Amino acid sequence: MEIVILAVVIAVVVLGAISGLVVSGRKKKQLPPSPPATPATPSVTAPPAEPQVGEEAETPSDEERRTIEEVGLPTAEAPVAAPEAPAAPAIEVPEPTAGRLVRLRARLSRSQNTLGKGLLTLLSREHLDEDTWEEIEDTLLTADVGVAPTQELVERLRERVRVLGTRTPEELRALLREELLTLIGTDADRSVHTDNAIGNGGEEIPGVVMVVGVNGTGKTTTTGKLARVLIADGKSVVLGAADTFRAAAADQLQTWGERVGARTVRGPEAGDPASVAYDAVKEGIAEVADVVLIDTAGRLHTKTGLMDELGKVKRVVEKHGPVGEVLLVLDATTGQNGLVQARVFAEVVDITGVVLTKLDGTAKGGIIVAVQRELGVPVKLVGLGEGADDLAPFEPEAFVDALLD
């Protein structure tokens, strides 16, 4: 009997234990996972102590440093200053063109004494014999006036001195001034034509000026100075750097343009000059500029192929519309060699005007007469020095007065 009772008790205990395990398992499945335990008080990281002498300062962890570098921010220990933007070049204000030649008259008169004062000295002699007239003729020839113009001037002077009997210095000066002005010409249109034109599509396009000449005459410099002349007269200018064969020609022209706020269109070195010239006019039309100045390659006038390419530049530009001016730049110190250059250039493109550079110094003023006779076009601009504003519209009266001062 005791054995039976003991067995019953053991069975009840076992069943109770099994029931408890089952209930406990079910409760664990029904309850959500409990959050991680948080400490009763938050942990505070103390700031790093300042380094003592001989110790290294703490640096951010690798992860923090990598994050800083990836976003491009300066680190606390090595602040990076923001790069300064390059200062825009200051825009210069060119001198007004009106009266430039008069302002430069003193410089011009100092360099031309051989012609003006030499003639006055000879004409002031008490007896004007044949030897004196030959000296007058030699003076004119030495000044590069040319054979035919010299003979004409001497004949007129001889006739007027004989008929009028002009002998006083004042009378001789007035006589010589009048004859020199007649020789140079005062009726020619010496303005640079930069008015807007009508393009081939009927639209209005800027005035186009091509500048041609042999390397060494100051062609690119003259183009830059001409931009200053036009801007001083209130016009907006786009420059075309079509001299792609001379090293640094485009850089030189761009520098001139930046000084006065004129945009320069350029192409690759040794690229097609005609393409650059075409793009320059296209840009001028887009910007509604007043004038486009095209600096062409400095052609050696003895190279037929290169001269033909100059003609190509003009034809390509004329796909937009007419070219208003073709200015030939000549070095006034080259004398008769300059006339040879002028003749060959005139065969390739229709020259409309001449720019004489280096008219100061050793230049001989008679070249103005000779080149006008050779080309049948007027001298429109003269360069009297190395200054940025030393290019002046040619004024016959001011020029002759400078010769006789």
Sequence and secondary structure as in RCSB ss.txt:
>XXXX:A:sequence
MEIVILAVVIAVVVLGAISGLVVSGRKKKQLPPSPPATPATPSVTAPPAEPQVGEEAETPSDEERRTIEEVGLPT
AEAPVAAPEAPAAPAIEVPEPTAGRLVRLRARLSRSQNTLGKGLLTLLSREHLDEDTWEEIEDTLLTADVGVAPT
QELVERLRERVRVLGTRTPEELRALLREELLTLIGTDADRSVHTDNAIGNGGEEIPGVVMVVGVNGTGKTTTTGK
LARVLIADGKSVVLGAADTFRAAAADQLQTWGERVGARTVRGPEAGDPASVAYDAVKEGIAEVADVVLIDTAGRL
HTKTGLMDELGKVKRVVEKHGPVGEVLLVLDATTGQNGLVQARVFAEVVDITGVVLTKLDGTAKGGIIVAVQREL
GVPVKLVGLGEGADDLAPFEPEAFVDALLD
>XXXX:A:secstr
 HHHHHHHHHHHHHHHHHHHHHHHHHHHHHS        SS           TT       HHHHHHHHHHT   
SSS                  STTHHHHTHHHHHHH TTTHHHHHHHHTSS   HHHHHHHHHHHHHTT  HHHH
HHHHHHHHHHHHHH   SHHHHHHHHHHHHHHHH SSS  S     EE TTS EE EEEEEE  TTSSHHHHHHH
HHHHHHHTT  EEEEEE  SSTTHHHHHHHHHHHHT EEEE  TT  HHHHHHHHHHHHHHTT SEEEEEE    
TT HHHHHHHHHHHHHHTTTS   EEEEEEEGGGTHHHHHHHHHHHHHS   EEEEE  STT  TTHHHHHHHHH
SS EEEEE SSSTT EEE  HHHHHHHHH 
